[in-house]
Amino acid sequence: MSGTLSTQDKPAAAAVGHTRVSIARRGRTASTALLALVTAMFAVALSIGEETISLPDVLSTLAGQGSRNTNYIILESRLPRALTGLMVGAAFGLSGAIFQTLLRNPLASPDIIGISMGASASAIVCIVAFGLGGLAVSAGALGGALLTAALMYLLAWRRGISGYRIVLVGIGLAAMLSSVVSYMLTRSQVTDAAEALIWLTGSLNGRNWSQAVPLAICLLVLVPSAFLLSRTLGVLRFGDDTARGLGARVETGTIGLLLCAVSLAGIATAATGPVAFVALLAAPIARRLVRDGGAALLPSALVGALILGVADFAAQNLPGVGQFPVGVLTGSVGAPYLLWLLARANRGGRGG
């Protein structure tokens, strides 16, 4: 059999090559545009607030040449909050993209299948039952997310993982954990309940370097790991049998990807509370922009950062409202999308 292409095959090969180049170019263009929007949103968040600071003064302050007033406003107040918001949004977006691609289900998002609720329940127990705060609550939230994911995996595994089965198990676990949260709130003191309710809504209010620095350190480990494992994700999204036929280690790859996605959602929830629907929205938006049929991990992370950045800026600066938790705004946008997604699934005969 000849190793060269026939005359008839050359136009087809050229067309395939041209399509691949076009898809890659579109992906780079979308990612570059999203990065520019995230950067612009970051600059706006640093510049505009109760006291507006010009962009040149912002840049001077970041370069270490600001006044005492701008140093406090930018470096101690706005910068850690803005960085935390962008990192949390990116973590949620990346986590949602991995879950939805791996499980081949648009509902497979950490805030739908119980991961965020597991983190929330653990954090509320830490706050109410043990009177903990700060990093102890964050560590408890991450541990709760990992424990919930392990239980969900064990309950859903039947010679492999089905997307709809793990979603159903996750929704059931989320309902149970919600009951735990409700019970703990009814048994708590008023001050503890108020603190817990603010955390449950998802908020960037008061975030400082004690949240931003640990989050950045975790992301420096998890984000490269997610992109390394994404090579396996490209095969797993076609199904376990196909992946095995192509020589992929299905169980090892699935567990590694799930662990990465759960950890990303867990650390994001630990930093700000369960900000609703960012993970659910980011990946579908990114895929529509890229349109390459893949996981779109980088665009999903950038879309997640942009969603949370815009939502937090609006939550701080809407006229006549005052500051309120960012989760209120993302929830008001994400809930209609979830209803539309469920309605479309039912019309397509995939209602479950």
N, C-alpha and C positions, 0 to 999 in steps of 0.2 A: 504494500500500500504506500503510495507516494506521500512524502511529508510536505509537499507543496500544495497550495490551493489551486483548484482548477479555475479556468477563465470565468465560469458561472459563479463560483464561490467568492471571487474577489470583491464584486460590488456589495454583496451581503456583509462580508467581513468589514469592509470600509464603513458601511452604514452603522454596524454595531459599534465600531470604534468611535465614530462621530457621536453616536448617542451617549456613549460613556463619557466622552470629553465634555459634552454639553451638560450632562448631569453633574459631573464634578465641578464644572465652572459655576453652575447654578448654586450648588452647595456652598462653594467658597464665597460667592457674591452675597448669598443670604446671611452667612455667618459674619462676613465683614460688615454688612449693614446693621445687623443686630448688635454687634460689638460697638459700632459707632453710636447707636441709640442708647445702649447701656452706659457708655462713657458720658454722653450728653446728659442723661438722667442723673448720673452720679454728680456731675458738675452743678446741675440745677439744685440738687438736694443739699449740696454744701453751701450754695450761694443764697438761697431763698428760705426765709423762715420768719420768725417774729421780727428779726432784724436782718435786713437784706445787706449782703456783703458783695461787692463787685467781684467779678471773676479774676481780674488782676490781683486784687487783695487776697482772694482765696489761694491763688497760685503762690503769691509771696509768703503766705502763712505756711503752706505746705513745704516751701523751700526753707523754712526756718527764719524768715525775716518779717514775721507778723508782729503786730502790737500785742500788748497783754490782753486786750479785749478780744481781738480776732483769734488769738491763740486759744483762749478758753472756748469761744463759740465753735470754732472749726475743729480743733484738735481734741478737745475733751467732750464735746457734745455731739456735733453733727457727723464728724468723720467716723467714729466707732459705730454709730447708729446706721449710717449709710452703708458702710462696709458689711456690717452684720446682715442688713437687709438683702444686699446683693448676693452674699455668700449663701444665705438661707434659701433665697429664691433659686439660685443655681443648683443647690443640693436637692431641693424638692423637684425641680425640673428634670434633673438627671435621673433621680430615683424613679420618677413616674415613667420616663422613657424606657428604662430598663424593665420595669414591671410589665408595662403594656406590651413591649416587644417580646419579651421572654414568654409571657403567658398568653400572648396572642388574643388579648381582650382589652377593649378600650376602658373598661371599668376597673381594671387591675391597677389601682392607684393606692398609695399607702394610706390616704385618708378615707378610702372607701373600704378597704379590706382589713382594717383593724390595726395596722401598724402604728398609726398616729394615736389611736385610742389606747393601745397598749402602753405607749410612752406616757400618755396623759394620765392613765390610771395609776401608773407607778409614781409619777411625779406628785399627784394629789395625795397618795398615801404618805409620801415623804413629807409633804407640807403639813397635812392635817394630823396624821397619826404620830409623827416623830418630830414635828416642829423644825424641820430642816429648811435650808435655803441655799441660794447661790449654786456653787458647783455640785454640791451634794444632790440637789434636785435635778440638775442636768444629768449627772451620772445615773441617777435612778431612772430618769426618762429613757436614756439610751438602753439601760438594762431591760426595762420593760418592753421596749420595741423589739430587742433581740429575742427575749423570752417568748413574746407573742408570735414572732415569726417562726421560731422553732416548733411551737405547739401547732401552729397553722400548717406547717410543712408535714408534720407527723400525721395529723388528722386527714390531710388531703392526699397523701401519697398512696397510690394504688398501682404498683408497678410503673410508676411515672407520675408526672404532675399534669393535670388538666386545668386549663385556664379557668373554665367556668366552675369547676369543683373548688379550686382554691379561692375564687371570689366568694362563692357561697359559704365556705367555711369561715373565711375572713369576716364576712358580714355578720355571721352568727357570733363569732368571738367579739366583734365590735359591740354588738348588743349586750353581751354579758359584761364586758368591761365598762360599758356605759352605766350599767346598773351598779357596779362597784363605785364608780365616780359619784353617782347620785347618793348612794348610801353614805359615803364618806363626807359629802357636803352636808347632809342632814345631821350628822353626828359632830360637826365641827363648830368651833366658836365663830362668831360673826366676822371677826377680823381675818381669821384663817380662810373662811369661806369666800370673803371678798377678794383676798389675794389669789385664791385658787381659781375663781371665776374669771378674773382678768387673764390669768395664765392660760386657761382653757380656751379663751377666745382667740388667742394668738396676737401678740403685741410686740412692737419694737420700742414702746415707750420706756425710757430709762436705760436702754441698752448702752453698755460702755465697753471698755477694753477687756474687762473680765469675761465677757461673753465672746467678743470678737477674736481674741488671741487663741483660746482653745479651739474655737471653730475653725480658724485658719489652719492650725496645726493638723487637725483631723482631715481637713479637705486636701492638704498636701499629700496625705497618704491615700485617701479613698479615691480621689478623682483620677490620678494616674492608674490606679488599680482597675477602676471601671473601664478606662479606655483600653488597657491591655486585655482585659477579659472580653471586650466587645468583639474581638476577632471570633471568639466562640459564639457570641450572640448572633452574628451574621448567619451562622449555620443553624443554630437552634430555633430561629424564628420560622424555619420551614417545617418544624416538627421533629420529634425525637427519633422516629424511624429513619427519616432522611438524614438526620445528623449522624446517626450511628453508621449508616451506609457510607457516609463520607469520611468516616474514621474519627469523628469527634467523641470526646469523653463526656457523654451527656450528663450523668449524675454529678461529676466533678464540676463541670462548667455551670450547671444549673445552680448548685449550692454556692459556688463562688460568686456568681452574679447576684443571687438572692441576698447573700450576706452583704455584698457591697451596697445594693439598693436599700436594704433595711438599715444599714449603718448610716447611709446618707440621710434617709428620712429621720432616723433616730437623733442624730446630732442636730439636724435642723429644728426638730421639735424641741429638743433640749434647750436650744438657744432662745427660741421665741414663743414656744407653745405651738399647738397644732394649727398653723395658718391654713385655712380651708381652701381646697380646690386648686392651689397653685400646681401641685403635681399632676392633677387630672387635666388641667388646661394646657400646660406647656408643650407636651409632646405632640398632640394633634395640631396645634398651631405651627410648630416647627416643621412637621412633616408636610403640611400644606405649602409652606414656603420653599422647602427643599425639593419635594416631589421626586425623590429617588427610590422610594419603596423601602428604605433602610430604617435603622433605629434613630438616626438624626440626633445623636447624643449631644454633640457640641451645640447645635442650634437649640435643642430643648433646654439645656442649661442656661443659655443666654436669654431665651424667652422667659424662663422662670425668674431669672434675675430682673428682667425688665418689668414683668408683671408686678413683682413685689415692690420694686423701686417706685413705680408709678403709683401703685396702691398706697404705699406708705406716705408718699408726698401729698397725695390727695387727702389721706386721712389726717394729716397735720394741718393742711392749708385750706380745706373747704370753707368758704365764707359762712359765718354764723353757726358753725358746728363745734369748732374747737377740736382738740386732739382726741381721737378715739382709737381703739385697737384696730390694726390693719386687717385682722381676720374678719371683721364685720364687712369691710368693703370687698374683699376677695370672695367671701361667702355670698354676698348679694349678686356678684357677677357669675360665680361658678354654679350656684344652684340651678338657675335656668338652663345652663348648658347641660347639666346632669339630667334634668327632666327631658330635654330634647334628645339626648343620647339614648335614654331608656325608651322614649316613644319611637325613635327610629329603629331600635332593636326589635321592638314588638311588631312594627310594620313589616320588618324583614323576616319575621318568623323566628327570631333569635331571642325571644323574651325569656327563655329559660326553663 
